[in-house]
């Protein structure tokens, strides 16, 4: 297991072998999480908010198209339920991050 030194501005260099195995590149984002006395780095992909909205609306359109035989009210209710589940999971994740930071 490689040992690295914490440098200026609290920077840590990821060993080349691990960097390449994870297919990271300069400028990529990683999530830093504390578990006990360990730091866990998890690669993350960031997506532009406008791009995310466009992809979401495209997905909703495809769902509506594929469910033409279902009443529009049922489709809308299912979409609303799914969106609420995603929002609740997102809020729960934010609360977990805030409690870890304390």
ABEGO torsion letter per residue (X at the ends): XBBBBBBBGGBBBBBAAAAAAAGBBBGBBBBBBBBEABBBBBBBBBBBAAAAAAAAAAAAAAAAAAAAABBAAAAAAAAAAAAAAAAAAAAAAAAAAAAAAX
